[in-house]
Amino acid sequence: MREQQLQTILRHMPAGIATLLGPELRFGFVNEAMQSLLGGDTPEGQPLADHLGVLAADLLEVMQQVYSSGRPYVAKAYALPVAGSDPTSRRYLDVALEPLQDDEGQPQGLLLFAVDVTGQEEARQRAHELALETRRLDARLRVLTETAPQITFSIDAAGQFEYVSPQWYYFTGQPPTADVNAIWPLLIHPDDRLRVLYQSDMARSSGIGWNFEYRLRRHDGQYRWVLSRALPEHHAPDKPVFWHGAVTEVHDQRELAEALRQGEAELRFLADSIPQLIWTASAEGFIDYYNQHTAQYTGLSTQELGPTGWVNLLDPSEQAGAARRWVQCVASGEDYEGLYRMRRHDGQYRWHIIRARQLADARGPRWFGACTDVDDQHRLREVLQTQYDELARTNRDLDTFVYTASHDLKQPLFNLRGLFEELRSSATFHDPEQATLLEMVDDALLQLDGTLQELAATVQDQRELAAPTEELDLQSVAQEVLLGLRAQVEEAQATIDLDVAAAPTLVYGRANLRSVLHNLLSNALKFAHPDRPAHITISSSLSESGQPRLTVQDNGLGMTLVGSAGPSFLLFDRQHPGVAGAGVGLYLVQRIIDSRGGHLEVGSTVDQGTTFTVYWFE
C-alpha cells in the first residue's frame, strides 16, 4: 500500500524520473514528466537503445559508463530537441544519473532524474549575450572617446577620477603613471583654480552637471582656455554617484570671439566718428542701430527714431515711394539707393543720398546703410547745370551767328566779284603792275570765299558730331569721297591706293567718317609736292588691342611737328601760307575723332610726306 502511494507520488512529480534496469538499460518505472521529456511511449522492459526518442547517442554512452563504473554523474543544461517542433528549438535539462546496486554492491541499473531548466538556461544565455554586447559597446565607446579631440573623464561623488582618456596625457604631457587626482588641480591656472574646484564641488553636492571655462596648462607650459562639461549618471531614486564629461580646448575660439568683440567696438567707434548717418537693420528691414551723428543731426534719440527712423525723416511727399522701394529691396536683397530730402534738427530739409547693402554671413542677412548729406553739392550741380544750359544756348547762338554771317557775307562777295569783273573788262589802267594788282585782288576774293565756305562747313560739322552710329563699309565711303574729289585728283595727277581688307567695316557716324576722309584726302591733294605726282595710300588695320584704325599716307610737302605729346591742330592754323586754305580741315578732323573717344597720330617729314593714323576708339 505504501509502495503504491510512493509510485503515485513519483508518477506525478514535475521532475522526470525513470529507472533503467540491467546492462541493457531496460525501461522500468517512468513517470509522466519523463514520458513528456522523452517525447513518446517508453514500453516497460524494452532497452533504452531501441527507444532513444529525442535522446542523443552520446547520452546513452554516458549512461552505460555510469552503469559500469558505479559512479553517479550530473549534466547541467543538457540540450534536447523539442519533439514535434521546430528542429532549431531546444529545451534544456539538468540530468542526474545514479547507479542502482544490490545489497552486495553489484550494479542492477540506473536511476535517471531530469529537471527542465529551459527558462533559466535561456535567461543565462541572454545575460551572456547582453554581457558580450555591453563589452562590445563599451569597447566602441572607449575607442570613440579616445579618438575624439577631447579629454573625456569620469569622477565619483567625492571628486576622484575613475577614468580619464589618453588625450589628457597628450595635452598635459604627464606620464601615464601620474596621479590624475593630485596633479589635475595643479595644472589649472592659479587665477581659475579656486573657482573651478568650488563650482565642481557644488555641482556634485547638488547632484547636477556643470559647464564652465578655465585655463589649463599644456605640455609646453602655455595656459590654454578649455571648456569643461559634465552630467551626472542617474539611477532613480538614488543620488548620482558618477559624473561623466569632456574637456574641450576653446582657446582659439575665445581669442577669435575677443577679437570680434574688439573689432565690433572699433567699428562702432569708427561709425560714431563719421559725419554721416550710419545705421544697421535686421533681415526684415527694421533698424536696430544708429551712430551718434544720427542723433546729433536729427536731434532725436534712438528710441524716438524707432525701427523706421530715416523714412519718417524724409519729406512727406517722398516717404511713400522711399518706403515701397525699401520694402522691395529687403524682399529681393537688392542694393538700395536714392536721393531724398531729409529733415535736420532745425527743421530744414536737405538733400541726402541714402544707400544700403545687405551682408549675409553665418549670423544671417543684415543691412548696412548710410545717409550722406549732399545738399551743397546738389545745389551747386543745379547752378552748374543752369550755367551749362546758358553756355549751350550761347554756343548755339554763336553757331547760328557764324552760319548766318558766312551766308550773309556771300552776297557782298558776289557783288564785289561782279564789280571786279566789270572793271577788268571795261576799265583800263596805265600802270606797269596792272596784271599783278588784278591777280592780288582776285586771290583775295578767292581766299575770302574759301574762308566763308570753311566757316559754314565748320558749323555744320560741329552739329554732326553727335550723329547716330551705324555699321559702315569703309571702302564704299572712301570711294564716295574720292568721287567728290575727282577734279583735284586729276589736277594733281594723283595715284590712290585703297586697301581696307584688314578692317573693312567701322561702326561710326556716316557724316563724321565722310568728313574725316574728305579733309585728310583733300589736304593730301592740296599739299602735294610740285616736283612729283601725288601718291596717296589709304589702308585699314587692327591695333594691338583689336580696335580698328585708318592710315592715310602721302608724299607731299610734309609739315613741322611741334611738341612730343602729339599734334594739336588749332582753328585757322596754317603751315603752308603759300597754298590756298583756311586752316580748318585738320582742326575738324581732330575734333571729330576726339569726340568719339579716339585719337589722331601724325608722322611727317618736310618735303617727303605725311602719315596720319586715326585710332577710332581707345
FINUDREN-744375 format. One record per residue (C-alpha): residue number from 1; x, y, z. Coordinates in steps of 0.02 Angstrom, whole numbers, plus 50000, padded with zeros to 5 digits. Example, Ala and Ser with C-alpha at 12.3 -4.5 7.8 and 13.67 -1.06 7.14 Angstrom:
// residues 2
{site 1, {50615, 49775, 50390}} {site 2, {50684, 49947, 50357}} 
// end
This chain:
// residues 618
{site 1, {50000, 50000, 50000}} {site 2, {50137, 50120, 50046}} {site 3, {50238, 50071, 49892}} {site 4, {50089, 50107, 49782}} {site 5, {50068, 50281, 49859}} {site 6, {50250, 50315, 49829}} {site 7, {50237, 50268, 49646}} {site 8, {50084, 50380, 49629}} {site 9, {50182, 50524, 49704}} {site 10, {50332, 50492, 49593}} {site 11, {50224, 50473, 49438}} {site 12, {50151, 50648, 49459}} {site 13, {50311, 50739, 49510}} {site 14, {50360, 50886, 49394}} {site 15, {50535, 50816, 49378}} {site 16, {50565, 50671, 49260}} {site 17, {50607, 50506, 49347}} {site 18, {50645, 50339, 49266}} {site 19, {50731, 50176, 49311}} {site 20, {50840, 50085, 49185}} {site 21, {50873, 49904, 49233}} {site 22, {51011, 49783, 49189}} {site 23, {51159, 49809, 49074}} {site 24, {51037, 49833, 48928}} {site 25, {50963, 49979, 49025}} {site 26, {50785, 49920, 49002}} {site 27, {50644, 50037, 49048}} {site 28, {50570, 50007, 49217}} {site 29, {50473, 50141, 49306}} {site 30, {50445, 50302, 49201}} {site 31, {50339, 50442, 49270}} {site 32, {50233, 50562, 49166}} {site 33, {50359, 50704, 49165}} {site 34, {50493, 50587, 49095}} {site 35, {50371, 50522, 48964}} {site 36, {50342, 50703, 48910}} {site 37, {50527, 50742, 48905}} {site 38, {50568, 50588, 48802}} {site 39, {50430, 50631, 48680}} {site 40, {50331, 50468, 48670}} {site 41, {50289, 50299, 48746}} {site 42, {50427, 50205, 48836}} {site 43, {50372, 50022, 48843}} {site 44, {50423, 49939, 49004}} {site 45, {50558, 49807, 48985}} {site 46, {50621, 49873, 48817}} {site 47, {50803, 49929, 48803}} {site 48, {50835, 50113, 48801}} {site 49, {50940, 50095, 48643}} {site 50, {50784, 50041, 48546}} {site 51, {50681, 50190, 48604}} {site 52, {50802, 50337, 48616}} {site 53, {50674, 50463, 48552}} {site 54, {50747, 50636, 48574}} {site 55, {50894, 50571, 48675}} {site 56, {51063, 50578, 48590}} {site 57, {51179, 50432, 48569}} {site 58, {51315, 50513, 48673}} {site 59, {51197, 50516, 48824}} {site 60, {51167, 50328, 48803}} {site 61, {51354, 50301, 48803}} {site 62, {51374, 50403, 48963}} {site 63, {51234, 50301, 49045}} {site 64, {51324, 50140, 49002}} {site 65, {51486, 50206, 49077}} {site 66, {51396, 50260, 49237}} {site 67, {51317, 50084, 49248}} {site 68, {51488, 50003, 49228}} {site 69, {51585, 50119, 49345}} {site 70, {51452, 50139, 49478}} {site 71, {51492, 50324, 49494}} {site 72, {51350, 50449, 49481}} {site 73, {51353, 50589, 49351}} {site 74, {51263, 50756, 49336}} {site 75, {51246, 50852, 49170}} {site 76, {51194, 51035, 49180}} {site 77, {51085, 51116, 49047}} {site 78, {51089, 50966, 48931}} {site 79, {51008, 51018, 48767}} {site 80, {50871, 50911, 48691}} {site 81, {50768, 50947, 48535}} {site 82, {50583, 50979, 48564}} {site 83, {50480, 50836, 48494}} {site 84, {50360, 50889, 48356}} {site 85, {50427, 51068, 48348}} {site 86, {50550, 51173, 48251}} {site 87, {50714, 51075, 48228}} {site 88, {50808, 51225, 48296}} {site 89, {50704, 51231, 48455}} {site 90, {50789, 51164, 48610}} {site 91, {50745, 51126, 48789}} {site 92, {50875, 51117, 48924}} {site 93, {50880, 50985, 49064}} {site 94, {50983, 50959, 49219}} {site 95, {51012, 50769, 49207}} {site 96, {51069, 50661, 49357}} {site 97, {51121, 50478, 49336}} {site 98, {51126, 50373, 49497}} {site 99, {51184, 50189, 49488}} {site 100, {51067, 50058, 49569}} {site 101, {51157, 49918, 49665}} {site 102, {51101, 49765, 49764}} {site 103, {51149, 49726, 49942}} {site 104, {51313, 49653, 49883}} {site 105, {51358, 49809, 49783}} {site 106, {51326, 49733, 49613}} {site 107, {51253, 49850, 49480}} {site 108, {51069, 49823, 49443}} {site 109, {51029, 49980, 49340}} {site 110, {51018, 50168, 49339}} {site 111, {50903, 50296, 49415}} {site 112, {50877, 50440, 49292}} {site 113, {50823, 50612, 49354}} {site 114, {50786, 50757, 49231}} {site 115, {50732, 50934, 49278}} {site 116, {50677, 51058, 49143}} {site 117, {50786, 51215, 49162}} {site 118, {50748, 51290, 48989}} {site 119, {50692, 51458, 49060}} {site 120, {50843, 51475, 49171}} {site 121, {50963, 51425, 49032}} {site 122, {50886, 51544, 48906}} {site 123, {50896, 51683, 49035}} {site 124, {51078, 51639, 49067}} {site 125, {51118, 51638, 48881}} {site 126, {51029, 51805, 48859}} {site 127, {51126, 51877, 49003}} {site 128, {51285, 51814, 48923}} {site 129, {51240, 51893, 48756}} {site 130, {51199, 52055, 48843}} {site 131, {51365, 52049, 48932}} {site 132, {51455, 52024, 48767}} {site 133, {51356, 52166, 48687}} {site 134, {51394, 52276, 48836}} {site 135, {51578, 52239, 48821}} {site 136, {51571, 52273, 48634}} {site 137, {51481, 52438, 48659}} {site 138, {51599, 52483, 48799}} {site 139, {51748, 52448, 48686}} {site 140, {51669, 52552, 48547}} {site 141, {51632, 52694, 48668}} {site 142, {51809, 52688, 48731}} {site 143, {51876, 52696, 48553}} {site 144, {51763, 52842, 48514}} {site 145, {51809, 52938, 48670}} {site 146, {51994, 52904, 48648}} {site 147, {51996, 52957, 48465}} {site 148, {51890, 53113, 48487}} {site 149, {51989, 53277, 48501}} {site 150, {51930, 53298, 48680}} {site 151, {51980, 53245, 48854}} {site 152, {51844, 53131, 48924}} {site 153, {51832, 53084, 49107}} {site 154, {51726, 53002, 49242}} {site 155, {51729, 53051, 49425}} {site 156, {51639, 52990, 49579}} {site 157, {51538, 53087, 49706}} {site 158, {51697, 53125, 49804}} {site 159, {51778, 53205, 49653}} {site 160, {51900, 53062, 49622}} {site 161, {51937, 53019, 49441}} {site 162, {51879, 52846, 49393}} {site 163, {51934, 52865, 49212}} {site 164, {52024, 52992, 49104}} {site 165, {52057, 52971, 48917}} {site 166, {52233, 52969, 48844}} {site 167, {52206, 53143, 48772}} {site 168, {52234, 53213, 48946}} {site 169, {52410, 53142, 48948}} {site 170, {52444, 53205, 48771}} {site 171, {52382, 53380, 48815}} {site 172, {52466, 53399, 48984}} {site 173, {52624, 53300, 48944}} {site 174, {52605, 53199, 49106}} {site 175, {52665, 53017, 49111}} {site 176, {52534, 52878, 49114}} {site 177, {52586, 52836, 49291}} {site 178, {52542, 53010, 49355}} {site 179, {52411, 53028, 49491}} {site 180, {52275, 53123, 49399}} {site 181, {52181, 53167, 49559}} {site 182, {52335, 53250, 49632}} {site 183, {52404, 53334, 49476}} {site 184, {52248, 53398, 49386}} {site 185, {52211, 53540, 49510}} {site 186, {52392, 53596, 49499}} {site 187, {52380, 53615, 49310}} {site 188, {52235, 53738, 49323}} {site 189, {52285, 53921, 49311}} {site 190, {52304, 53992, 49486}} {site 191, {52178, 54129, 49448}} {site 192, {52048, 53998, 49398}} {site 193, {52087, 53856, 49519}} {site 194, {51979, 53905, 49667}} {site 195, {51830, 53945, 49557}} {site 196, {51840, 53780, 49463}} {site 197, {51857, 53674, 49621}} {site 198, {51713, 53765, 49705}} {site 199, {51596, 53752, 49555}} {site 200, {51630, 53566, 49530}} {site 201, {51606, 53529, 49716}} {site 202, {51442, 53625, 49721}} {site 203, {51379, 53532, 49566}} {site 204, {51421, 53361, 49641}} {site 205, {51341, 53403, 49807}} {site 206, {51184, 53463, 49717}} {site 207, {51180, 53313, 49601}} {site 208, {51184, 53421, 49443}} {site 209, {51303, 53444, 49298}} {site 210, {51421, 53589, 49263}} {site 211, {51480, 53694, 49118}} {site 212, {51622, 53819, 49141}} {site 213, {51783, 53879, 49059}} {site 214, {51956, 53890, 49135}} {site 215, {52139, 53891, 49086}} {site 216, {52234, 53726, 49087}} {site 217, {52422, 53711, 49069}} {site 218, {52478, 53623, 48911}} {site 219, {52632, 53514, 48890}} {site 220, {52732, 53665, 48827}} {site 221, {52691, 53766, 48984}} {site 222, {52565, 53878, 48897}} {site 223, {52395, 53901, 48978}} {site 224, {52252, 53867, 48857}} {site 225, {52068, 53903, 48882}} {site 226, {51962, 53744, 48894}} {site 227, {51777, 53710, 48916}} {site 228, {51730, 53579, 49047}} {site 229, {51559, 53498, 49038}} {site 230, {51492, 53352, 49142}} {site 231, {51325, 53269, 49179}} {site 232, {51279, 53154, 49323}} {site 233, {51237, 52970, 49298}} {site 234, {51062, 52950, 49369}} {site 235, {50989, 52788, 49438}} {site 236, {50824, 52838, 49516}} {site 237, {50786, 52853, 49656}} {site 238, {50968, 52851, 49712}} {site 239, {51078, 53004, 49707}} {site 240, {51208, 53008, 49568}} {site 241, {51374, 52933, 49612}} {site 242, {51465, 52963, 49448}} {site 243, {51489, 53113, 49333}} {site 244, {51543, 53092, 49153}} {site 245, {51607, 53236, 49050}} {site 246, {51729, 53308, 48923}} {site 247, {51857, 53447, 48918}} {site 248, {51869, 53538, 48751}} {site 249, {52001, 53665, 48703}} {site 250, {51917, 53830, 48656}} {site 251, {52068, 53944, 48660}} {site 252, {52064, 53992, 48476}} {site 253, {51876, 54018, 48477}} {site 254, {51889, 54126, 48633}} {site 255, {52028, 54231, 48556}} {site 256, {51926, 54247, 48396}} {site 257, {51773, 54300, 48494}} {site 258, {51878, 54427, 48589}} {site 259, {51950, 54492, 48426}} {site 260, {51774, 54502, 48355}} {site 261, {51713, 54598, 48506}} {site 262, {51861, 54715, 48493}} {site 263, {51833, 54735, 48306}} {site 264, {51649, 54774, 48333}} {site 265, {51697, 54904, 48464}} {site 266, {51821, 54984, 48344}} {site 267, {51695, 54982, 48202}} {site 268, {51564, 55060, 48315}} {site 269, {51690, 55194, 48366}} {site 270, {51730, 55224, 48182}} {site 271, {51546, 55233, 48137}} {site 272, {51516, 55358, 48278}} {site 273, {51661, 55464, 48213}} {site 274, {51597, 55476, 48033}} {site 275, {51497, 55636, 47997}} {site 276, {51361, 55534, 47912}} {site 277, {51202, 55449, 47967}} {site 278, {51258, 55266, 47986}} {site 279, {51132, 55131, 48030}} {site 280, {51106, 54943, 48025}} {site 281, {50946, 54844, 48003}} {site 282, {50889, 54666, 48029}} {site 283, {50845, 54545, 47889}} {site 284, {50666, 54608, 47899}} {site 285, {50721, 54787, 47869}} {site 286, {50697, 54855, 48047}} {site 287, {50837, 54971, 48103}} {site 288, {50925, 54916, 48262}} {site 289, {51074, 55035, 48270}} {site 290, {51109, 55220, 48236}} {site 291, {51277, 55303, 48257}} {site 292, {51300, 55457, 48367}} {site 293, {51299, 55577, 48220}} {site 294, {51121, 55523, 48180}} {site 295, {51061, 55585, 48350}} {site 296, {51160, 55746, 48331}} {site 297, {51096, 55778, 48155}} {site 298, {50913, 55736, 48186}} {site 299, {50900, 55793, 48367}} {site 300, {50812, 55628, 48408}} {site 301, {50862, 55481, 48517}} {site 302, {50871, 55301, 48459}} {site 303, {50703, 55265, 48541}} {site 304, {50623, 55417, 48458}} {site 305, {50691, 55368, 48288}} {site 306, {50622, 55191, 48303}} {site 307, {50646, 55046, 48180}} {site 308, {50599, 55151, 48027}} {site 309, {50679, 55315, 48079}} {site 310, {50757, 55376, 47916}} {site 311, {50595, 55351, 47820}} {site 312, {50500, 55461, 47943}} {site 313, {50630, 55599, 47922}} {site 314, {50602, 55615, 47734}} {site 315, {50497, 55748, 47652}} {site 316, {50314, 55691, 47669}} {site 317, {50294, 55688, 47480}} {site 318, {50439, 55563, 47464}} {site 319, {50405, 55447, 47611}} {site 320, {50284, 55328, 47524}} {site 321, {50395, 55298, 47372}} {site 322, {50552, 55278, 47478}} {site 323, {50464, 55154, 47594}} {site 324, {50399, 55049, 47447}} {site 325, {50571, 55042, 47371}} {site 326, {50646, 54992, 47540}} {site 327, {50521, 54850, 47561}} {site 328, {50560, 54787, 47385}} {site 329, {50747, 54787, 47418}} {site 330, {50725, 54697, 47585}} {site 331, {50622, 54562, 47498}} {site 332, {50740, 54540, 47349}} {site 333, {50909, 54578, 47430}} {site 334, {50949, 54712, 47300}} {site 335, {51053, 54864, 47347}} {site 336, {50954, 55018, 47398}} {site 337, {50998, 55191, 47334}} {site 338, {50900, 55352, 47318}} {site 339, {50912, 55542, 47327}} {site 340, {50790, 55616, 47453}} {site 341, {50763, 55770, 47560}} {site 342, {50789, 55733, 47745}} {site 343, {50741, 55843, 47892}} {site 344, {50879, 55911, 48001}} {site 345, {50860, 55951, 48187}} {site 346, {50821, 56134, 48143}} {site 347, {50677, 56081, 48029}} {site 348, {50770, 56115, 47866}} {site 349, {50757, 55983, 47731}} {site 350, {50923, 55944, 47649}} {site 351, {50962, 55827, 47504}} {site 352, {51037, 55659, 47554}} {site 353, {51097, 55507, 47458}} {site 354, {51032, 55354, 47552}} {site 355, {51121, 55190, 47516}} {site 356, {51103, 55018, 47596}} {site 357, {51177, 54847, 47557}} {site 358, {51140, 54675, 47625}} {site 359, {51276, 54569, 47705}} {site 360, {51242, 54383, 47726}} {site 361, {51357, 54282, 47840}} {site 362, {51345, 54144, 47970}} {site 363, {51236, 54256, 48079}} {site 364, {51111, 54280, 47938}} {site 365, {51073, 54428, 47823}} {site 366, {51089, 54606, 47890}} {site 367, {51077, 54778, 47811}} {site 368, {51207, 54916, 47824}} {site 369, {51158, 55090, 47769}} {site 370, {51215, 55271, 47764}} {site 371, {51130, 55438, 47733}} {site 372, {51253, 55563, 47658}} {site 373, {51214, 55749, 47657}} {site 374, {51241, 55809, 47478}} {site 375, {51135, 55965, 47487}} {site 376, {51279, 56083, 47447}} {site 377, {51337, 55976, 47301}} {site 378, {51159, 55959, 47239}} {site 379, {51130, 56145, 47240}} {site 380, {51300, 56175, 47159}} {site 381, {51256, 56050, 47024}} {site 382, {51094, 56143, 46992}} {site 383, {51192, 56305, 46973}} {site 384, {51317, 56221, 46858}} {site 385, {51176, 56145, 46756}} {site 386, {51098, 56317, 46737}} {site 387, {51265, 56388, 46681}} {site 388, {51292, 56242, 46563}} {site 389, {51122, 56268, 46485}} {site 390, {51163, 56453, 46466}} {site 391, {51331, 56413, 46385}} {site 392, {51249, 56286, 46271}} {site 393, {51121, 56417, 46218}} {site 394, {51260, 56544, 46191}} {site 395, {51358, 56416, 46089}} {site 396, {51205, 56381, 45982}} {site 397, {51182, 56568, 45958}} {site 398, {51365, 56585, 45907}} {site 399, {51347, 56441, 45784}} {site 400, {51192, 56524, 45713}} {site 401, {51283, 56691, 45703}} {site 402, {51434, 56615, 45614}} {site 403, {51323, 56520, 45494}} {site 404, {51215, 56674, 45462}} {site 405, {51367, 56788, 45444}} {site 406, {51450, 56670, 45321}} {site 407, {51289, 56659, 45223}} {site 408, {51253, 56847, 45227}} {site 409, {51431, 56892, 45178}} {site 410, {51420, 56786, 45022}} {site 411, {51307, 56913, 44936}} {site 412, {51427, 57063, 44958}} {site 413, {51564, 56946, 44899}} {site 414, {51467, 56906, 44742}} {site 415, {51437, 57094, 44716}} {site 416, {51623, 57132, 44735}} {site 417, {51668, 56992, 44615}} {site 418, {51543, 57059, 44488}} {site 419, {51609, 57237, 44504}} {site 420, {51786, 57173, 44488}} {site 421, {51744, 57077, 44329}} {site 422, {51658, 57231, 44259}} {site 423, {51808, 57340, 44298}} {site 424, {51927, 57215, 44221}} {site 425, {51826, 57207, 44059}} {site 426, {51789, 57394, 44039}} {site 427, {51916, 57496, 44136}} {site 428, {52099, 57520, 44089}} {site 429, {52246, 57561, 44200}} {site 430, {52405, 57638, 44139}} {site 431, {52510, 57551, 44266}} {site 432, {52652, 57430, 44230}} {site 433, {52596, 57321, 44380}} {site 434, {52416, 57309, 44321}} {site 435, {52421, 57122, 44298}} {site 436, {52497, 57095, 44470}} {site 437, {52368, 57204, 44557}} {site 438, {52223, 57118, 44469}} {site 439, {52292, 56947, 44517}} {site 440, {52310, 57001, 44700}} {site 441, {52130, 57063, 44706}} {site 442, {52070, 56902, 44627}} {site 443, {52167, 56797, 44754}} {site 444, {52095, 56899, 44897}} {site 445, {51918, 56870, 44836}} {site 446, {51952, 56683, 44815}} {site 447, {52026, 56674, 44990}} {site 448, {51877, 56765, 45065}} {site 449, {51758, 56648, 44975}} {site 450, {51852, 56495, 45039}} {site 451, {51853, 56561, 45216}} {site 452, {51665, 56587, 45215}} {site 453, {51637, 56412, 45148}} {site 454, {51753, 56338, 45279}} {site 455, {51661, 56430, 45418}} {site 456, {51495, 56362, 45358}} {site 457, {51569, 56186, 45348}} {site 458, {51640, 56203, 45523}} {site 459, {51471, 56245, 45597}} {site 460, {51390, 56102, 45501}} {site 461, {51520, 55977, 45560}} {site 462, {51503, 56038, 45739}} {site 463, {51318, 55997, 45731}} {site 464, {51352, 55823, 45661}} {site 465, {51473, 55768, 45798}} {site 466, {51331, 55680, 45890}} {site 467, {51264, 55592, 45734}} {site 468, {51200, 55414, 45765}} {site 469, {51319, 55270, 45730}} {site 470, {51295, 55128, 45607}} {site 471, {51400, 54991, 45530}} {site 472, {51486, 55067, 45377}} {site 473, {51579, 54991, 45231}} {site 474, {51744, 55086, 45236}} {site 475, {51787, 55056, 45053}} {site 476, {51617, 55117, 44994}} {site 477, {51627, 55278, 45095}} {site 478, {51807, 55310, 45038}} {site 479, {51761, 55287, 44855}} {site 480, {51614, 55406, 44879}} {site 481, {51732, 55538, 44950}} {site 482, {51859, 55511, 44810}} {site 483, {51721, 55531, 44682}} {site 484, {51685, 55704, 44753}} {site 485, {51871, 55746, 44742}} {site 486, {51892, 55683, 44565}} {site 487, {51937, 55855, 44495}} {site 488, {52076, 55880, 44625}} {site 489, {52140, 55702, 44594}} {site 490, {52154, 55734, 44407}} {site 491, {52234, 55905, 44432}} {site 492, {52368, 55831, 44549}} {site 493, {52388, 55678, 44435}} {site 494, {52373, 55579, 44595}} {site 495, {52384, 55391, 44618}} {site 496, {52266, 55324, 44751}} {site 497, {52297, 55153, 44833}} {site 498, {52148, 55091, 44935}} {site 499, {52169, 54934, 45044}} {site 500, {52043, 54910, 45186}} {site 501, {52032, 54719, 45188}} {site 502, {52108, 54705, 45362}} {site 503, {51965, 54805, 45440}} {site 504, {51831, 54826, 45307}} {site 505, {51691, 54891, 45419}} {site 506, {51676, 55026, 45552}} {site 507, {51536, 55069, 45673}} {site 508, {51535, 55258, 45661}} {site 509, {51431, 55409, 45612}} {site 510, {51421, 55417, 45422}} {site 511, {51436, 55607, 45413}} {site 512, {51585, 55604, 45533}} {site 513, {51676, 55469, 45435}} {site 514, {51648, 55563, 45270}} {site 515, {51711, 55725, 45347}} {site 516, {51871, 55641, 45414}} {site 517, {51910, 55557, 45248}} {site 518, {51867, 55713, 45146}} {site 519, {51979, 55828, 45248}} {site 520, {52127, 55706, 45255}} {site 521, {52119, 55667, 45068}} {site 522, {52087, 55847, 45013}} {site 523, {52237, 55904, 45119}} {site 524, {52346, 55769, 45040}} {site 525, {52295, 55830, 44867}} {site 526, {52307, 56015, 44912}} {site 527, {52482, 56000, 44987}} {site 528, {52553, 55886, 44850}} {site 529, {52737, 55916, 44808}} {site 530, {52754, 56017, 44646}} {site 531, {52905, 55915, 44588}} {site 532, {52820, 55743, 44585}} {site 533, {52648, 55667, 44555}} {site 534, {52546, 55641, 44712}} {site 535, {52539, 55463, 44783}} {site 536, {52411, 55431, 44921}} {site 537, {52391, 55266, 45015}} {site 538, {52233, 55228, 45115}} {site 539, {52235, 55071, 45223}} {site 540, {52146, 55000, 45374}} {site 541, {52210, 54880, 45509}} {site 542, {52181, 54822, 45687}} {site 543, {52280, 54893, 45833}} {site 544, {52363, 54787, 45969}} {site 545, {52203, 54799, 46071}} {site 546, {52097, 54737, 45925}} {site 547, {52021, 54907, 45883}} {site 548, {52008, 54967, 45700}} {site 549, {52121, 55107, 45638}} {site 550, {52146, 55202, 45474}} {site 551, {52309, 55260, 45394}} {site 552, {52319, 55396, 45259}} {site 553, {52496, 55420, 45190}} {site 554, {52554, 55545, 45057}} {site 555, {52717, 55603, 44977}} {site 556, {52677, 55788, 44985}} {site 557, {52757, 55941, 45064}} {site 558, {52755, 55873, 45241}} {site 559, {52747, 55980, 45398}} {site 560, {52844, 56029, 45550}} {site 561, {52777, 55947, 45709}} {site 562, {52799, 56039, 45874}} {site 563, {52797, 55950, 46044}} {site 564, {52817, 55767, 46095}} {site 565, {52640, 55742, 46159}} {site 566, {52566, 55735, 45983}} {site 567, {52499, 55869, 45867}} {site 568, {52362, 55990, 45917}} {site 569, {52282, 56074, 45767}} {site 570, {52206, 56245, 45801}} {site 571, {52071, 56334, 45703}} {site 572, {52143, 56439, 45559}} {site 573, {52318, 56373, 45597}} {site 574, {52415, 56351, 45434}} {site 575, {52589, 56281, 45397}} {site 576, {52598, 56324, 45211}} {site 577, {52533, 56503, 45185}} {site 578, {52578, 56493, 45001}} {site 579, {52444, 56361, 44973}} {site 580, {52262, 56419, 44972}} {site 581, {52164, 56364, 45126}} {site 582, {52085, 56423, 45289}} {site 583, {52168, 56307, 45416}} {site 584, {52004, 56224, 45465}} {site 585, {52012, 56046, 45397}} {site 586, {52134, 55963, 45519}} {site 587, {52051, 56055, 45665}} {site 588, {51885, 55974, 45616}} {site 589, {51966, 55802, 45597}} {site 590, {52040, 55810, 45770}} {site 591, {51876, 55873, 45846}} {site 592, {51775, 55730, 45770}} {site 593, {51898, 55594, 45821}} {site 594, {51917, 55659, 45999}} {site 595, {51729, 55675, 46022}} {site 596, {51706, 55490, 45977}} {site 597, {51836, 55427, 46101}} {site 598, {51982, 55406, 45982}} {site 599, {52144, 55499, 45945}} {site 600, {52249, 55555, 45797}} {site 601, {52433, 55517, 45773}} {site 602, {52539, 55610, 45642}} {site 603, {52710, 55573, 45573}} {site 604, {52785, 55693, 45447}} {site 605, {52949, 55742, 45363}} {site 606, {52963, 55906, 45270}} {site 607, {52973, 55884, 45079}} {site 608, {52946, 55695, 45097}} {site 609, {52766, 55671, 45154}} {site 610, {52647, 55646, 45300}} {site 611, {52563, 55494, 45379}} {site 612, {52400, 55514, 45476}} {site 613, {52346, 55368, 45586}} {site 614, {52168, 55376, 45651}} {site 615, {52129, 55271, 45805}} {site 616, {51940, 55271, 45801}} {site 617, {51925, 55208, 45980}} {site 618, {52043, 55196, 46128}} 
// end
